[in-house]
């Protein structure tokens, strides 16, 4: 009896050990698992159109892995690597690898600096997932075709369609000037390219912590489904991730992960990912 008890205890310990150790750290002091892309150093009045030089010729974006401006730097906090994104120039860091069927965790907090063209607006960043194709594909010429887990003051967990993506979200219908709002009780609403509702949905509620505190964000992606979690609270349930090309809907279930530079100083740490063989049972209820 005692031996059986010890065996059960050992099996429990080993399973717990395996569960806690199949996370992969994505952040180190050298940003070795990421590349960076910078769009344009935005002149006054920049609205997403390609800037021009004095002769009226289109300017080229700064480009890939040409961050001479210190937009993306690693600092150390309590012996831990922390990614500082200055926000001075629109762009992103993007994973070198693509991911599919995963659970992503990270922590994020705001800095104090804001830049043109968002000096009078809310601080903004974002986690872009299932990112594919060239950089600078959307209207601000800064990010890849992707789905966005919004990181914005008061709006952590919102959804934005990037470029020609689309998705279905459990949400209340929009009305007049009101946006759709995510809610677990509602049927799925199609949003984005090729749909009647444009590509934005507000999170179900605000669970962001006060300024200066770290927030934990979780993104669960399995097959065509995704779930946005903010500080332990499910704020959005999504499915049928896709993009539209030549009028055809194409499934979009894997890709790189981008972290946006979008005119606000922001810090990220503890960026971890693990593979999923199944959608965790606690989230399956949202799709039954």
CORFENTA-V84566 format. One record per residue. N is the residue number from 0. RES is the residue in one small letter. PSI is psi in radians with two decimals (999 if undefined). BURIAL is 1 if it has 24 or more other ideal C-beta (glycine too) atoms within 12 Angstrom, else 0. Layout:
N;RES;PSI;BURIAL
N;RES;PSI;BURIAL
//
This chain:
0;x;-0.81;0
1;x;-0.71;0
2;x;-0.71;0
3;x;-0.69;0
4;x;-0.76;0
5;x;-0.68;0
6;x;-0.76;0
7;x;-0.72;0
8;x;-0.72;0
9;x;-0.77;0
10;x;-0.71;0
11;x;-0.76;0
12;x;-0.78;0
13;x;-0.71;0
14;x;-0.67;0
15;x;-0.69;0
16;x;-0.78;0
17;x;-0.74;0
18;x;-0.68;0
19;x;-0.17;0
20;x;0.27;0
21;x;0.29;0
22;x;2.49;0
23;x;2.21;0
24;x;2.28;0
25;x;-0.09;1
26;x;2.24;1
27;x;3.08;0
28;x;-0.31;0
29;x;0.04;0
30;x;0.72;1
31;x;-0.34;0
32;x;0.20;1
33;x;2.67;1
34;x;2.89;1
35;x;2.66;1
36;x;2.35;1
37;x;2.38;1
38;x;-1.99;1
39;x;2.57;1
40;x;1.78;1
41;x;2.09;1
42;x;2.85;0
43;x;2.35;0
44;x;0.03;0
45;x;2.23;1
46;x;0.32;0
47;x;-0.27;0
48;x;2.69;0
49;x;2.13;0
50;x;2.72;1
51;x;2.72;0
52;x;-3.06;0
53;x;-0.43;0
54;x;0.03;0
55;x;0.24;0
56;x;2.52;0
57;x;2.36;0
58;x;2.62;0
59;x;2.57;0
60;x;2.82;1
61;x;-0.78;1
62;x;-2.87;0
63;x;2.23;0
64;x;0.78;0
65;x;0.70;0
66;x;1.43;1
67;x;0.06;0
68;x;-0.09;0
69;x;0.54;0
70;x;-0.66;1
71;x;1.97;1
72;x;2.72;1
73;x;2.23;1
74;x;2.93;0
75;x;2.33;0
76;x;2.01;0
77;x;0.71;0
78;x;0.17;0
79;x;2.46;0
80;x;2.28;1
81;x;2.27;1
82;x;2.08;1
83;x;2.19;1
84;x;2.01;1
85;x;-0.57;1
86;x;-0.02;1
87;x;-0.61;1
88;x;2.38;1
89;x;2.45;1
90;x;-2.66;1
91;x;2.84;1
92;x;2.47;1
93;x;2.44;1
94;x;2.54;1
95;x;-0.48;0
96;x;2.72;0
97;x;2.67;1
98;x;2.60;1
99;x;2.45;1
100;x;1.37;1
101;x;2.90;1
102;x;2.05;1
103;x;2.35;1
104;x;2.48;1
105;x;2.86;1
106;x;2.52;1
107;x;2.51;1
108;x;2.77;1
109;x;2.58;1
110;x;-2.78;1
111;x;-0.14;0
112;x;2.42;0
113;x;2.68;1
114;x;2.80;1
115;x;2.42;0
116;x;0.42;1
117;x;0.49;1
118;x;-0.54;0
119;x;0.20;0
120;x;3.07;0
121;x;2.58;0
122;x;2.48;1
123;x;2.47;1
124;x;-2.78;1
125;x;2.72;1
126;x;2.00;1
127;x;2.18;1
128;x;2.87;1
129;x;0.69;1
130;x;2.19;1
131;x;2.86;1
132;x;-2.89;1
133;x;2.74;0
134;x;2.70;1
135;x;0.55;1
136;x;-0.32;1
137;x;-3.02;1
138;x;-0.47;0
139;x;0.05;1
140;x;0.70;1
141;x;-0.35;1
142;x;2.86;1
143;x;2.82;1
144;x;2.22;1
145;x;3.11;1
146;x;2.46;1
147;x;2.23;1
148;x;1.76;1
149;x;2.38;1
150;x;1.75;1
151;x;2.57;1
152;x;2.12;1
153;x;-0.03;1
154;x;0.54;1
155;x;2.16;1
156;x;-0.11;1
157;x;2.89;1
158;x;2.40;1
159;x;2.39;1
160;x;2.28;1
161;x;2.22;1
162;x;-2.21;1
163;x;0.62;1
164;x;2.88;1
165;x;2.86;1
166;x;2.89;1
167;x;2.38;1
168;x;2.40;1
169;x;1.91;1
170;x;2.70;1
171;x;2.53;0
172;x;2.52;0
173;x;2.77;0
174;x;2.27;0
175;x;-2.09;0
176;x;0.04;0
177;x;2.40;0
178;x;2.77;1
179;x;2.54;1
180;x;2.23;1
181;x;2.47;1
182;x;2.30;1
183;x;-0.47;1
184;x;-0.20;0
185;x;2.72;0
186;x;2.95;0
187;x;2.38;1
188;x;2.23;1
189;x;2.30;1
190;x;2.64;1
191;x;-2.80;1
192;x;2.26;1
193;x;0.05;1
194;x;2.75;1
195;x;-0.65;0
196;x;2.24;1
197;x;2.99;0
198;x;0.88;1
199;x;2.44;1
200;x;2.36;1
201;x;2.52;1
202;x;2.84;1
203;x;-0.59;1
204;x;2.87;0
205;x;1.98;0
206;x;0.34;1
207;x;2.51;1
208;x;2.86;0
209;x;2.74;0
210;x;2.37;0
211;x;-0.24;0
212;x;2.63;0
213;x;2.37;1
214;x;2.46;1
215;x;2.14;1
216;x;2.47;1
217;x;2.40;1
218;x;2.08;1
219;x;2.11;1
220;x;2.18;1
221;x;2.14;1
222;x;-2.13;1
223;x;0.21;1
224;x;2.66;1
225;x;2.69;1
226;x;2.29;1
227;x;2.20;1
228;x;2.27;1
229;x;2.06;1
230;x;0.79;1
231;x;-0.03;0
232;x;2.23;1
233;x;2.09;1
234;x;-0.14;1
235;x;2.44;1
236;x;2.16;1
237;x;2.70;1
238;x;3.03;1
239;x;0.82;1
240;x;2.33;1
241;x;2.94;1
242;x;2.84;1
243;x;2.20;1
244;x;2.16;0
245;x;0.67;0
246;x;-0.01;0
247;x;2.44;0
248;x;2.15;0
249;x;2.19;0
250;x;2.47;0
251;x;1.68;1
252;x;0.08;1
253;x;2.77;1
254;x;-3.02;1
255;x;2.93;1
256;x;2.23;1
257;x;2.54;1
258;x;2.16;1
259;x;2.50;1
260;x;2.03;1
261;x;0.98;1
262;x;0.35;1
263;x;2.48;1
264;x;2.28;1
265;x;2.64;1
266;x;2.41;1
267;x;2.49;1
268;x;3.05;1
269;x;0.84;1
270;x;1.97;1
271;x;2.66;1
272;x;2.56;1
273;x;2.62;1
274;x;2.54;0
275;x;2.30;1
276;x;-0.39;0
277;x;2.79;0
278;x;2.18;1
279;x;2.44;1
280;x;-0.61;0
281;x;-0.35;0
282;x;-0.24;1
283;x;-0.53;0
284;x;-0.49;0
285;x;-0.15;1
286;x;0.03;1
287;x;999;0
//
